Amino acid sequence: MAGLSKRELLLSLKNATIEACFSVPMLNLTLSQFPFVIGFAVQALAWRSGAIGLLAAVYHLANAAQPPLTNFLQRRFSTHRIMVWGFLLNALPWTFVWVLPWIGRFRDVTFLAIVIVATLANSVCSVAWSAAMSVLVPLSIRGRYFGTRNLIFGFWTLLAVLVAGFAAQHWNSSLHVFGVIYAVAAGARLIGLFFLRRMKFPAPVMERRQQAESLADYLRVFRDWNYVWLMLFVGLWGFALNLGMPFYNVFVLRELPMRMGHLTVLMTLSSLGGLVALRSWGTLSDRFGNKPVLFAAALLWALTALPAWLLVGPKHYHHLYVAYFLAGFMTAGFQLAQFNLMLKMVPTESKAHYISVFLAVTSLLTAAGPLVGGRLLLWLPQQLGTLAGQPLLRFHLLFAGSFILALIVLHVIHLMAEPAERPVGELVRVMRNMREFNPMLGFISLAQFMFTPRGLSRFARASLRSVQQSTKVGEELVGVGWRRLRQPFAPGDKTPPAKRPPGPPRKPQPGS
């Protein structure tokens, strides 16, 4: 925060939240590992499993390829300039999707080129953005801030994917309607760029590095064993999960009586699951540490998804609505804890190349998942027998193997240590007493969103109020961080932080 006033910091946090409300929905519609792009490839382009595996791997391969490009750009531009150009080059290629209906046999190659260019730009931009935010956001409030920020942009992501999915189904998944959807998504990314440029960053973000990082700086990352174990866990978990994950949507659209609209509802439920739990995950990560939250979220994710995907079929598939909700619930905690833990373990003077190496290593391992999964689907027989009165298909075997391998990978996380982490048992005892982690109350919250007459509209108004009042929220968060920085606790000091005077009671809102 060096060089920024308190007001500049809180306004930057506000603009970062507004920027995410435009950028993240666009990324959920355009990143190749997400369901919408895969659904487009299956429905509009009629791609097969091998091509879908390659498409899903592009995002991870781009992350693995970005370190030399990032190093090249850092020698010539500031972190802020890299972010700006990353936004532009990520958005503009998607405006060319509208030409696909008129280019015939070059259609598939053109779409793949669009995906590669846009995804590589986003990978470089992600490294720069992560480095900039790790400098901007005080360590003491990262869990609360990113949890609140993720909750706000999560609603708009949910709404954007829902509208885009039903629009695609209404117009029979034509190339023309997808061209319009992707053009609007690119426009949203450019609006996000406008708010990014309104943010104030410390001098290290705005100025070009005087001394560029060398190959030795990148190799030095591998001497930090705690960081290496974190990279290995995230990469192997990504490999295990992505053996099957990119093919969920292929299975839903081809083997079940579902269409693009049904897949959109499933994606919406996944987003809702994350929104229900995001604030609680942020609070838990600040209180118990990120490693226990990462472990708990990953374990619950694998244990709930394994039976759900093993037992799905043409006769029994309605439980997928619950499975997607739970997957989103756990994914929110996993991603938040992983991001916070990565930033926490990065040395202050070595942010960019630590983050760059992290994305490269984890993405290289993860990229192998969909490629191997696609090959396995080609080798395995179409049907292996029956289970619970339904055909047992090669998809079932792939999905079950994916989650069993993920459970085995969980042992790797115990090899690393996080400063000030608390035991997982303490985390679990607290989770039992939290409403968001009580299954029945969680489903009641979901019912409020989905089935009460004004549930979603209430949630929309609450999200709008959160954005409009984010200066007030940001001031509270910054105030806490400012007090921590100015008056750090001495070792063994048990004095609690000053409490704010009680305000007027708030009217309960859905999901609060």
Steps between C-alpha positions, in 0.01 A plus 500: 500500500810725494427829324118474521274691732220325684240652267692394188521146635131467578400649162732253327338211688160633394603525132657154514164359608309685226757391241446138601121536451569555128815294442424176685165430325683547170771255607239241602355520149833487315762298690538163335484287815157637598172334395372775270786478249491120511121508450554726196755259355268201552173659388600752232826352365426129563848430639577150629658393830863521381454858377317592821797372702736721297268800542486452877880471512561831320447707816751295698752481216484878466578538871793263459633695202475849648820524718740591215242738352442659841874540553539657153221752568627586850831608349318762292174597672357562846265250665213745446571532128511120466158478667350759262628326186396164644141622537495628142650190337276274707182680391551598135546150343151399616342766279601283200275207593226657285698408182489124572178429303659633178847341496405136439775245558722756676242543774653260754856627451386861530313433823799317647726794405260742672506287814881470503573872451238617751596237758873570478432873546288422804774278647760777481246750632414269792863492618523878484161546672586257781834672561333842504222395739747330734671839535175696529284296743625481862572146616277529808180556297559287190267221604213737580560728204529232232211307656277810480625586151441147374148502643410823320637408157372145542140615471564684175690200366203280583260738324720538190544126452130439560391756240761387246409133540127550451562736208713231333230238553221731378682553170595130469870549585566670166836651416333839455366520855834389643667774295276759668558350847879505463497856362303618805741310727796676337328835557455416868873426530580842353268667753694314768818652354351846551464438874844338519652821365326697776680301769806637680795266554828535691808606307638145445188422290507820296873507425708270284742286697848645492657154507325225306474156653734232371454127453671449835224700670241260362702193594543634854127441555565124510719539811196610702369154593174619653421680175605197296266272695216747448568509125518122487173457688308752289645358177430135583153587629434684173624199300277258692192719482545591134523139393122511508375857556516629138288203393215554749329727251560261209334227706208724603427617145550166323409223744223663708162646393633855550565800277697823525230655722531216751878538501453872564286422805771265628764771457269746677460265796877459517538878516230522767682242709808720500302812585335335802838415654745767386482730802539207736799358310672839522436525873622145561820553300583812701431320830645153446739549209465416133650151505226347725230664286667374182514144637140501630355642179692253280404199714129586510504577127637157406286304748171655383577495127620137479162330567309772315677440168531124543122456533384746234324370189200546269260383776660668800651838431301751704745474790749686279322821599608439860846376392574817301386716792732315739787511252467877472481523878832318542668655196452847647690405815771313309572785260492771766732308735736403218532859377551641851752230591701559183519876568581444867798278425651729236795709628436874481791566265430210262130515415483488120733208432365295794145538367617437143674174598197394708264540203743332262565190713142448618357563154746265328389218731133594467519522120592132483166411663258572213749372242534166682126493569421550132729214400348270763153569365620393156654176633229391745199305371176696472316287760647291780181346641221634719482669840179573694293403196683740269777460242849524649684706239866588445417847637408347838831318524693815408310717752539249785872456431542877496357547850677198650832639373407842644447343845845341478658834403362659819787343695746737329360807674616369838862533384484880504462735797320834515605756763242527782273228359251336737412127517240375253300350790440847645383622160254211466352563847433862412356409157243274667354799682485730196172528314661497154660160573182338631366306199133559579544873555713520189219354291253738665722789391505358147119470504478866599702596195330274252136461603384806697328752269756773552800300616736574213387862472573551871842353452560729201403806704726386784790462257434845352495651847829324575661660195348843568603493865837337443671823609353446848594132499845577366552764768421246770739244351774753442451639849559157650810447287629848582469439875676164466787658310537798733448311825618142448454264791808412694577127538266357760277811511142388541342843477213480249465763226279796571133434435279731301200651680185301436296632210129474430370148440505389139206346327586141407565443131486168309826314552613722788 
